[in-house]
Amino acid sequence: MKPEPSPAGRALVAAQSALAAEHAAAYGYGVIGARASGARAAEARDAYGAHVARRDALARTVRELGGAPRPAEAAYALPFEVRDPADAERLAADIEDRVAGAYSDLVRAAEGGLRREAADALTAAAVRAARWRGVGVAFPGLTERSAGARTS
């Protein structure tokens, strides 16, 4: 039987996952920025900056927790082809949902200030997802509950 990780170990694993989500978000917003137009292009630039800042903060957090920050991949597979501004908006909402899910896991695993930072990041991702999608979800970051709430 594998031993249960310590609370600090769970926080490190969740922080690494959130860091990976931020790396992917920064990459995705590069694609979104190339396809978005007008005010949406400015929103994409702002979101990109927010994700880069969170990514950098998470890298520091991972080091503080005793880990080596996971590096970014050279490229990321997108969930669908992004051909036009509507696809870019859909991708942005999808990215924010994924980021919210990663921060939801970090909220569950962390304590104190790190939990608060993760909750703030989850909230920011949920707000961005709602802006891109045009509607929010009942339980951002908890896909299984959000899907159930939409079908009820």
C-alpha positions in Angstrom: 0.0 0.0 0.0 1.3 3.4 -1.0 1.6 5.9 1.9 -0.7 8.9 1.9 1.2 12.1 1.0 1.6 14.7 3.8 -0.5 17.9 3.6 2.6 19.7 2.3 3.1 17.0 -0.3 -0.5 17.3 -1.5 -0.1 21.1 -1.7 3.1 20.6 -3.8 1.4 18.2 -6.2 -1.6 20.5 -6.6 0.6 23.6 -7.1 2.6 21.7 -9.8 -0.7 20.9 -11.5 -1.9 24.5 -11.3 1.5 25.6 -12.7 1.0 23.2 -15.6 -2.4 24.7 -16.2 -1.0 28.2 -16.2 1.7 27.2 -18.7 -1.0 25.8 -21.0 -3.1 28.9 -20.5 -0.3 31.2 -21.5 0.3 29.1 -24.7 -3.5 29.0 -25.5 -3.8 32.7 -25.1 -1.1 33.2 -27.8 -3.4 31.3 -30.2 -6.5 33.2 -29.0 -4.8 36.6 -29.4 -4.0 35.7 -33.0 -7.7 35.0 -33.8 -9.5 37.4 -31.5 -10.6 40.8 -32.8 -11.3 44.2 -31.4 -12.1 44.4 -27.7 -11.7 40.6 -27.4 -8.1 40.9 -28.5 -7.5 43.3 -25.6 -9.2 40.9 -23.2 -7.0 38.1 -24.5 -3.8 40.3 -23.9 -5.0 41.1 -20.3 -5.8 37.4 -19.6 -2.4 36.4 -21.0 -0.7 38.8 -18.7 -2.7 37.5 -15.7 -1.8 33.9 -16.5 1.9 34.8 -16.9 1.9 36.6 -13.5 0.1 33.6 -11.8 2.5 31.2 -13.5 5.5 33.1 -12.2 4.0 33.3 -8.7 3.3 29.5 -8.7 6.8 28.7 -9.8 8.0 30.6 -6.6 5.4 28.8 -4.6 6.6 25.4 -5.8 10.1 26.3 -4.9 9.0 27.4 -1.4 7.2 24.0 -1.0 10.5 22.3 -1.8 9.8 21.3 -5.4 11.4 22.1 -8.8 8.9 24.0 -10.9 7.6 22.0 -13.8 8.8 23.6 -17.1 6.5 24.6 -19.9 6.0 22.2 -22.8 7.3 23.4 -26.2 3.7 23.2 -27.5 0.2 22.1 -26.3 -2.5 20.2 -28.1 -5.6 22.3 -28.4 -9.0 20.7 -27.8 -10.2 21.8 -31.2 -9.1 23.8 -34.2 -9.2 27.6 -33.7 -10.2 29.2 -37.1 -12.1 32.4 -36.2 -12.9 34.7 -33.4 -15.8 32.5 -32.2 -13.5 29.5 -31.9 -11.0 31.8 -30.0 -13.7 32.8 -27.5 -14.7 29.2 -27.0 -11.1 28.2 -26.4 -10.6 31.0 -23.9 -13.7 29.8 -21.9 -12.4 26.2 -22.0 -8.9 27.3 -20.9 -10.4 29.2 -18.0 -12.5 26.2 -17.0 -9.4 24.0 -16.9 -7.4 26.6 -14.9 -10.3 26.9 -12.4 -10.3 23.1 -12.0 -6.6 23.1 -11.2 -7.0 25.9 -8.6 -10.0 24.1 -7.1 -7.7 21.2 -6.4 -5.1 23.5 -4.9 -7.8 25.1 -2.7 -8.6 21.6 -1.4 -4.9 20.7 -0.8 -3.5 24.0 0.6 -3.8 25.9 3.8 -3.5 29.5 4.9 -2.2 32.1 2.5 -1.7 29.6 -0.3 -5.4 28.5 0.0 -6.5 32.1 -0.2 -4.3 32.8 -3.3 -5.7 29.6 -4.9 -9.3 30.7 -4.2 -8.6 34.1 -5.7 -7.1 32.5 -8.8 -10.1 30.2 -9.1 -12.4 33.2 -8.8 -10.5 35.1 -11.5 -10.6 32.2 -13.9 -14.3 31.7 -13.3 -15.0 35.4 -14.0 -12.9 35.3 -17.2 -14.7 32.0 -18.3 -18.1 33.7 -17.7 -17.0 36.7 -19.7 -15.8 34.6 -22.6 -18.8 32.3 -22.6 -21.4 34.9 -21.8 -22.7 32.9 -18.8 -21.2 31.5 -15.6 -21.5 28.0 -14.1 -22.9 27.0 -10.8 -19.7 25.4 -9.4 -16.6 26.8 -11.2 -13.7 24.5 -10.9 -15.8 21.5 -10.1 -16.7 20.1 -13.5 -18.7 17.2 -12.2 -21.0 19.6 -10.3 -21.2 22.2 -13.0 -22.2 19.7 -15.6 -24.9 18.3 -13.3 -26.2 21.8 -12.5 -26.6 22.6 -16.2 -28.6 19.4 -16.9 -30.9 19.7 -13.9 
